[in-house]
Amino acid sequence: MPTRDEIKQFSVMIEEMADKQKVGLMDAICHHCKETGLEVEVAATLISPHLKARIKEEAESINLIKKASKLPLWLMVQALRPLHFIML
């Protein structure tokens, strides 16, 4: 099990590599694994929640995965109002 420091170092390194080489995060991870011989399964355990969220956003932006529906704030408030009175 990787430590928090190892996870943070890996995430920072991947983000820097992606920015420097002007590639996506997934491509940066694959490139790093290929260069160092790190297995993809091991790299998966080193991905931080923040990096995971950025990868998800990137995948949604290029239509690799479906975009998560995001309700506008005013609509969420209106939807929750009836529940507020029930909970009282």
OpenMM code with the backbone's topology and positions (N, CA, C; nanometers):
from openmm import Vec3, app, unit

residues = "MET PRO THR ARG ASP GLU ILE LYS GLN PHE SER VAL MET ILE GLU GLU MET ALA ASP LYS GLN LYS VAL GLY LEU MET ASP ALA ILE CYS HIS HIS CYS LYS GLU THR GLY LEU GLU VAL GLU VAL ALA ALA THR LEU ILE SER PRO HIS LEU LYS ALA ARG ILE LYS GLU GLU ALA GLU SER ILE ASN LEU ILE LYS LYS ALA SER LYS LEU PRO LEU TRP LEU MET VAL GLN ALA LEU ARG PRO LEU HIS PHE ILE MET LEU".split()
positions = [
    Vec3(0.0848, -0.1178, 0.0000),
    Vec3(0.0000, 0.0000, 0.0000),
    Vec3(0.0895, 0.1245, 0.0000),
    Vec3(0.0687, 0.2126, -0.0996),
    Vec3(0.1534, 0.3327, -0.1061),
    Vec3(0.1208, 0.4323, 0.0049),
    Vec3(0.2208, 0.5085, 0.0436),
    Vec3(0.2015, 0.6099, 0.1470),
    Vec3(0.1439, 0.7370, 0.0838),
    Vec3(0.0983, 0.8277, 0.1688),
    Vec3(0.0441, 0.9553, 0.1190),
    Vec3(0.1488, 1.0335, 0.0420),
    Vec3(0.2719, 1.0297, 0.0912),
    Vec3(0.3800, 1.1020, 0.0233),
    Vec3(0.4065, 1.0458, -0.1156),
    Vec3(0.4065, 0.9134, -0.1281),
    Vec3(0.4277, 0.8503, -0.2587),
    Vec3(0.3153, 0.8864, -0.3547),
    Vec3(0.1925, 0.8880, -0.3036),
    Vec3(0.0769, 0.9226, -0.3868),
    Vec3(0.0883, 1.0680, -0.4327),
    Vec3(0.1251, 1.1561, -0.3417),
    Vec3(0.1374, 1.2985, -0.3753),
    Vec3(0.2490, 1.3198, -0.4773),
    Vec3(0.3640, 1.2567, -0.4558),
    Vec3(0.4768, 1.2702, -0.5485),
    Vec3(0.4393, 1.2220, -0.6875),
    Vec3(0.3722, 1.1073, -0.6944),
    Vec3(0.3325, 1.0514, -0.8230),
    Vec3(0.2367, 1.1452, -0.8947),
    Vec3(0.1385, 1.1969, -0.8215),
    Vec3(0.0381, 1.2849, -0.8819),
    Vec3(0.1008, 1.4138, -0.9345),
    Vec3(0.1894, 1.4723, -0.8548),
    Vec3(0.2562, 1.5957, -0.8978),
    Vec3(0.3417, 1.5686, -1.0212),
    Vec3(0.4141, 1.4574, -1.0202),
    Vec3(0.4998, 1.4224, -1.1325),
    Vec3(0.4175, 1.4034, -1.2602),
    Vec3(0.3046, 1.3364, -1.2506),
    Vec3(0.2198, 1.3115, -1.3676),
    Vec3(0.1610, 1.4418, -1.4197),
    Vec3(0.1143, 1.5284, -1.3302),
    Vec3(0.0587, 1.6568, -1.3734),
    Vec3(0.1649, 1.7423, -1.4422),
    Vec3(0.2862, 1.7449, -1.3868),
    Vec3(0.3953, 1.8204, -1.4487),
    Vec3(0.4321, 1.7628, -1.5849),
    Vec3(0.4367, 1.6303, -1.5938),
    Vec3(0.4702, 1.5641, -1.7196),
    Vec3(0.3649, 1.5960, -1.8261),
    Vec3(0.2386, 1.5928, -1.7878),
    Vec3(0.1302, 1.6212, -1.8815),
    Vec3(0.1379, 1.7653, -1.9309),
    Vec3(0.1672, 1.8584, -1.8394),
    Vec3(0.1785, 1.9992, -1.8783),
    Vec3(0.2994, 2.0228, -1.9675),
    Vec3(0.4120, 1.9646, -1.9306),
    Vec3(0.5363, 1.9855, -2.0046),
    Vec3(0.5279, 1.9261, -2.1461),
    Vec3(0.4742, 1.8056, -2.1573),
    Vec3(0.4690, 1.7381, -2.2864),
    Vec3(0.3422, 1.7694, -2.3649),
    Vec3(0.2527, 1.8478, -2.3032),
    Vec3(0.1261, 1.8857, -2.3664),
    Vec3(0.0453, 1.7626, -2.4109),
    Vec3(0.0316, 1.6686, -2.3167),
    Vec3(-0.0485, 1.5484, -2.3401),
    Vec3(-0.1516, 1.5371, -2.2286),
    Vec3(-0.2454, 1.4468, -2.2444),
    Vec3(-0.3452, 1.4246, -2.1411),
    Vec3(-0.2860, 1.3496, -2.0225),
    Vec3(-0.3612, 1.3508, -1.9140),
    Vec3(-0.3136, 1.2845, -1.7921),
    Vec3(-0.3006, 1.1341, -1.8107),
    Vec3(-0.3971, 1.0732, -1.8773),
    Vec3(-0.3896, 0.9278, -1.9006),
    Vec3(-0.2683, 0.8929, -1.9867),
    Vec3(-0.2424, 0.9759, -2.0882),
    Vec3(-0.1251, 0.9526, -2.1728),
    Vec3(0.0033, 0.9687, -2.0928),
    Vec3(0.0052, 1.0665, -2.0018),
    Vec3(0.1238, 1.0875, -1.9185),
    Vec3(0.1482, 0.9673, -1.8277),
    Vec3(0.0412, 0.9119, -1.7719),
    Vec3(0.0552, 0.7936, -1.6860),
    Vec3(0.1079, 0.6758, -1.7673),
    Vec3(0.0496, 0.6528, -1.8846),
    Vec3(0.0941, 0.5413, -1.9698),
    Vec3(0.2388, 0.5597, -2.0123),
    Vec3(0.2758, 0.6824, -2.0476),
    Vec3(0.4139, 0.7110, -2.0889),
    Vec3(0.5115, 0.6854, -1.9734),
    Vec3(0.4731, 0.7295, -1.8535),
    Vec3(0.5583, 0.7081, -1.7361),
    Vec3(0.5767, 0.5582, -1.7085),
    Vec3(0.4666, 0.4833, -1.7183),
    Vec3(0.4746, 0.3380, -1.6950),
    Vec3(0.5649, 0.2713, -1.7973),
    Vec3(0.5533, 0.3141, -1.9217),
    Vec3(0.6347, 0.2563, -2.0279),
    Vec3(0.7829, 0.2878, -2.0062),
    Vec3(0.8130, 0.4133, -1.9684),
    Vec3(0.9520, 0.4544, -1.9472),
    Vec3(1.0165, 0.3850, -1.8282),
    Vec3(0.9416, 0.3720, -1.7187),
    Vec3(1.0007, 0.3206, -1.5949),
    Vec3(0.9776, 0.1724, -1.5730),
    Vec3(0.8894, 0.1120, -1.6512),
    Vec3(0.8587, -0.0292, -1.6306),
    Vec3(0.7583, -0.0515, -1.5181),
    Vec3(0.6985, 0.0555, -1.4708),
    Vec3(0.5973, 0.0447, -1.3651),
    Vec3(0.4710, -0.0165, -1.4239),
    Vec3(0.4166, -0.1139, -1.3549),
    Vec3(0.2944, -0.1774, -1.4034),
    Vec3(0.1769, -0.0819, -1.3867),
    Vec3(0.0850, -0.0852, -1.4822),
    Vec3(-0.0305, 0.0042, -1.4804),
    Vec3(-0.1150, -0.0197, -1.3549),
    Vec3(-0.1230, -0.1428, -1.3109),
    Vec3(-0.2005, -0.1750, -1.1911),
    Vec3(-0.1412, -0.1078, -1.0674),
    Vec3(-0.0094, -0.0999, -1.0623),
    Vec3(0.0576, -0.0330, -0.9502),
    Vec3(0.0363, 0.1181, -0.9610),
    Vec3(0.0465, 0.1707, -1.0820),
    Vec3(0.0240, 0.3140, -1.1030),
    Vec3(-0.1170, 0.3531, -1.0604),
    Vec3(-0.2131, 0.2655, -1.0815),
    Vec3(-0.3519, 0.2947, -1.0431),
    Vec3(-0.3654, 0.3164, -0.8928),
    Vec3(-0.2840, 0.2480, -0.8136),
    Vec3(-0.2917, 0.2655, -0.6680),
    Vec3(-0.2264, 0.3965, -0.6236),
    Vec3(-0.1487, 0.4591, -0.7127),
    Vec3(-0.0778, 0.5825, -0.6792),
    Vec3(-0.1544, 0.7084, -0.7204),
    Vec3(-0.2693, 0.6931, -0.7804),
    Vec3(-0.3469, 0.8083, -0.8280),
    Vec3(-0.4250, 0.8684, -0.7117),
    Vec3(-0.4021, 0.9967, -0.6867),
    Vec3(-0.4699, 1.0671, -0.5779),
    Vec3(-0.6143, 1.0990, -0.6172),
    Vec3(-0.6998, 1.1249, -0.5193),
    Vec3(-0.8388, 1.1630, -0.5510),
    Vec3(-0.8462, 1.2876, -0.6402),
    Vec3(-0.7573, 1.3832, -0.6172),
    Vec3(-0.7553, 1.5049, -0.6999),
    Vec3(-0.7202, 1.4713, -0.8444),
    Vec3(-0.6186, 1.3879, -0.8634),
    Vec3(-0.5781, 1.3476, -0.9981),
    Vec3(-0.6882, 1.2664, -1.0639),
    Vec3(-0.7532, 1.1814, -0.9870),
    Vec3(-0.8636, 1.1011, -1.0384),
    Vec3(-0.9768, 1.1909, -1.0899),
    Vec3(-1.0060, 1.2984, -1.0151),
    Vec3(-1.1107, 1.3920, -1.0563),
    Vec3(-1.0708, 1.4650, -1.1847),
    Vec3(-0.9439, 1.5020, -1.1944),
    Vec3(-0.8966, 1.5698, -1.3170),
    Vec3(-0.9007, 1.4764, -1.4372),
    Vec3(-0.8674, 1.3488, -1.4153),
    Vec3(-0.8744, 1.2508, -1.5242),
    Vec3(-1.0193, 1.2341, -1.5691),
    Vec3(-1.1114, 1.2308, -1.4726),
    Vec3(-1.2531, 1.2176, -1.5055),
    Vec3(-1.3016, 1.3377, -1.5868),
    Vec3(-1.2633, 1.4585, -1.5450),
    Vec3(-1.3007, 1.5791, -1.6194),
    Vec3(-1.2460, 1.5752, -1.7608),
    Vec3(-1.1212, 1.5318, -1.7732),
    Vec3(-1.0574, 1.5228, -1.9039),
    Vec3(-1.1305, 1.4213, -1.9925),
    Vec3(-1.1651, 1.3086, -1.9361),
    Vec3(-1.2359, 1.2045, -2.0112),
    Vec3(-1.3747, 1.2523, -2.0538),
    Vec3(-1.4428, 1.3274, -1.9672),
    Vec3(-1.5739, 1.3825, -2.0025),
    Vec3(-1.5609, 1.4855, -2.1140),
    Vec3(-1.4561, 1.5661, -2.1095),
    Vec3(-1.4401, 1.6720, -2.2090),
    Vec3(-1.4115, 1.6168, -2.3482),
    Vec3(-1.3513, 1.4995, -2.3563),
    Vec3(-1.3259, 1.4394, -2.4885),
    Vec3(-1.4213, 1.3235, -2.5172),
    Vec3(-1.5300, 1.3192, -2.4412),
    Vec3(-1.6397, 1.2231, -2.4613),
    Vec3(-1.5987, 1.0767, -2.4505),
    Vec3(-1.5022, 1.0473, -2.3639),
    Vec3(-1.4686, 0.9072, -2.3375),
    Vec3(-1.5699, 0.8455, -2.2415),
    Vec3(-1.6218, 0.9281, -2.1510),
    Vec3(-1.7262, 0.8838, -2.0592),
    Vec3(-1.8384, 0.9867, -2.0617),
    Vec3(-1.9571, 0.9443, -2.0191),
    Vec3(-2.0700, 1.0361, -2.0162),
    Vec3(-2.0469, 1.1447, -1.9121),
    Vec3(-2.0903, 1.2635, -1.9458),
    Vec3(-2.0780, 1.3747, -1.8527),
    Vec3(-2.1767, 1.3567, -1.7392),
    Vec3(-2.1296, 1.3842, -1.6189),
    Vec3(-2.2169, 1.3770, -1.5021),
    Vec3(-2.3133, 1.4943, -1.5099),
    Vec3(-2.4397, 1.4680, -1.4855),
    Vec3(-2.5361, 1.5771, -1.4905),
    Vec3(-2.5153, 1.6680, -1.3708),
    Vec3(-2.5139, 1.7952, -1.3987),
    Vec3(-2.4936, 1.8939, -1.2941),
    Vec3(-2.6127, 1.9877, -1.2949),
    Vec3(-2.6878, 1.9870, -1.1856),
    Vec3(-2.8013, 2.0764, -1.1752),
    Vec3(-2.7542, 2.2156, -1.1373),
    Vec3(-2.8182, 2.3188, -1.1928),
    Vec3(-2.7864, 2.4537, -1.1459),
    Vec3(-2.8239, 2.4670, -0.9985),
    Vec3(-2.7538, 2.5527, -0.9276),
    Vec3(-2.7745, 2.5681, -0.7842),
    Vec3(-2.9183, 2.6050, -0.7505),
    Vec3(-2.9783, 2.6962, -0.8268),
    Vec3(-3.1145, 2.7387, -0.7952),
    Vec3(-3.2123, 2.6234, -0.8098),
    Vec3(-3.1878, 2.5341, -0.9044),
    Vec3(-3.2753, 2.4197, -0.9235),
    Vec3(-3.2593, 2.3197, -0.8091),
    Vec3(-3.1356, 2.3029, -0.7603),
    Vec3(-3.1126, 2.2128, -0.6474),
    Vec3(-3.1826, 2.2642, -0.5225),
    Vec3(-3.1772, 2.3969, -0.5004),
    Vec3(-3.2422, 2.4559, -0.3832),
    Vec3(-3.3922, 2.4347, -0.3910),
    Vec3(-3.4503, 2.4558, -0.5085),
    Vec3(-3.5942, 2.4356, -0.5254),
    Vec3(-3.6320, 2.2900, -0.5037),
    Vec3(-3.5479, 2.2001, -0.5482),
    Vec3(-3.5773, 2.0579, -0.5324),
    Vec3(-3.5701, 2.0149, -0.3866),
    Vec3(-3.4834, 2.0777, -0.3082),
    Vec3(-3.4661, 2.0397, -0.1677),
    Vec3(-3.5648, 2.1081, -0.0741),
    Vec3(-3.6282, 2.2157, -0.1179),
    Vec3(-3.7212, 2.2883, -0.0309),
    Vec3(-3.8313, 2.2005, 0.0266),
    Vec3(-3.9003, 2.1209, -0.0525),
    Vec3(-4.0059, 2.0363, 0.0062),
    Vec3(-3.9509, 1.9407, 0.1125),
    Vec3(-3.8299, 1.8935, 0.0962),
    Vec3(-3.7713, 1.8025, 0.1943),
    Vec3(-3.7426, 1.8735, 0.3253),
    Vec3(-3.7110, 2.0014, 0.3187),
    Vec3(-3.6825, 2.0778, 0.4396),
    Vec3(-3.8036, 2.0798, 0.5325),
    Vec3(-3.9204, 2.0971, 0.4756),
    Vec3(-4.0425, 2.1026, 0.5577),
    Vec3(-4.0771, 1.9659, 0.6125),
    Vec3(-4.0454, 1.8601, 0.5398),
    Vec3(-4.0730, 1.7239, 0.5855),
    Vec3(-3.9838, 1.6896, 0.7044),
    Vec3(-3.8582, 1.7349, 0.7008),
    Vec3(-3.7639, 1.7019, 0.8060),
    Vec3(-3.7950, 1.7751, 0.9366),
    Vec3(-3.8671, 1.8876, 0.9290),
    Vec3(-3.9008, 1.9628, 1.0499),
    Vec3(-4.0033, 1.8856, 1.1257),
] * unit.nanometer
topology = app.Topology()
chain = topology.addChain("A")
for resn in residues:
    res = topology.addResidue(resn, chain)
    for name in ("N", "CA", "C"):
        topology.addAtom(name, app.Element.getBySymbol(name[0]), res)
